[in-house]
Amino acid sequence: MVFFFAFFWVLFIAARLFVFAVNIDIKIKKRIWPIIITGLGIMLLTFAWLLHFPARLYWLLVPGVGLIVFVNLRGFYFCEPCRRMIAHRNVFSQPTKCEKCGRKLN
């Protein structure tokens, strides 16, 4: 079971790096980014259940994974003019312009 967890974790990390590194259409990146991050969260909770994570601690695990997913979804933005994925440090406010090219984000 641990092997499968490690395998799928590496697979999702590779997918995440793929979104960052490969020069594909920014609209495709925007579409697959939430799928990758949500998939990582679901996979983590599924493997916790399969590995018999103590049920009394799920009240910590579920909000923790939810926070991780939230931060990853809100902490990265896509600039269509310069075709980059930008990490934004403040997840409670949305950036108005690209940190790389200075153009307005939509």
ABEGO torsion letter per residue (X at the ends): XAAAAAAAAAAAAAAAAAAAABBBBAAAAAAAAAAAAAAAAAAAAAAAAAAGBBAAAAAAAAAAAAAAAAAAAAABBBBAAAGBBBBBABAABBBABBAAAGBBBX
